[in-house]
Amino acid sequence: MAMEAPHQYPGKLTFRVVITCIMAATGGLIFGYDHGVSGGVTSMDSFLKEFFPSVYEQESNVKPSANQYCKFNSQILTLFTSSLYLSALVAGLGASTITRIMGRRATMIVGGLFFVSGTLFNGLADGIWMLIVGRLLLGFGIGCANQSVPIYLSEMAPYKYRGGLNMCFQLSITIGIFVANLFNYYFAKILNGQGWRLSLGLGAIPAVIFVVGSLCLPDSPSSLVARGRHEAARQELVKIRGTTDIEAELKDIITASEALENVKHPWKTLLERKYRPQLVFAVCIPFFQQFTGLNVITFYAPILFRTIGFGPTASLMSAVIIGSFKPVSTLISIFVVDKFGRRTLFLEGGAQMLICQIIMTIAIAVTFGTSGNPGQLPKWYAVVIVGVICVYVAGFAWSWGPLGWLVPSEIFPLEIRPACQSITVGVNMTCTFFIAQFFTAMLCHMKFGLFLFFGGFVVIMTIFIYKLFPETKGVPLEEMHKEWQKHPIWGKFLDAGRADEKDSK
Ligand code: BGC
């Protein structure tokens, strides 16, 4: 079947669009900061002594664990990290309604307010309950921000630059993680062991920037049209595209929003067969992103390093070195994603991560076996492990990291966009929770095999992309549905659905 080429909308990359996207992407900064901060804090002795004395005794050899792999194994300790993702899951689902009815910007403001209150609870905590409540509040913020910011960015960006601009979200996530690693390293040694309060409390700074920034942002043209404000959408399009020649794009947004008017129940609608490709990706992309195993490193690098024999300071320093690879790799991705496309990055990143996972498994297995008693570790060993983890992290940070948020935000048609994005956030948070909560138990039971476990998923996800993902580079959002039709597997699936429908009429 002959297919027409996608529309070429005029318009350029305006200052307004760049500033707007950078501002919105600060939502990622807080997400990243909260991701990065907990691992370091939970490896600080003063923090463990105050809130988790039994883990402290086990880890500091007062009551040693029989197996080196198991010395941080405490479900209460991991609950401190993971509780955030439970509330993010709930908030992500609820946020779809705010995003649809009140706009993307409103959801960002609500998210920012949760962030501010969560950091205050954590920084001032004098009992586990305050720590957990703080993490839950932060989670509500993350659910709201991750639901609204990626779709906002994709809707504001000119389609030619959508990949790069959307990835500013991931760039700020990685900067947030890096800053948290750095703070943990410095704060671990100050304030008589109370430095963790600064680590947790300073998240308030990006949170305030995000609230103020969101208050100043305009709503996206798609969101304005979806709420019947066509004239405001026209004026905003003129400003962000830097041209008055916006009628073609506005017309397509209006057409897309007509489909929205027929959708009374977005959650039910997205189960229709014609939306199956989008639904499959809404679930699989975040699932696979988390089952690359990257967050084992993000959350627990310091714990992992202490497990394999590094000292406390070396562990925190190694986390800083690894953390610095993420923003740099994501920056590279920003510059190449709209040139090489999403598929190339997915496939290359997958291969790179797999090779590193195999090397890590062998390196840890050879030194530790299953007993986990390391003895004196040679220096070259530490350098190899940290080096391989850096290459692995770089592979993630230019592929599944940013694409895990970009791809869902660009493939959902307007009528089901908020609901689908909520699914993506929900699945992401559920899987993040799973890994955050059960990592120490998995390490204790699977030992070095843990890295192969995630390596197996990397193989599956790479084949999945190769077979099922159509390239989305340079395709306007309103034309995306045609890409599924052109795809050899999805095209047949959709045709078969239409034929069935005709027969039943
Ligand atoms: C993921 C996070 C991850 C981060 C690391 C994000 O895209 O959703 O779970 O920690 O990237 O760079």
Residues whose N, C-alpha, C, O or C-beta is under 5 A from the ligand:
A	BS01	BGC	H35 T174 N295 T298 K326 G401 P402 G404
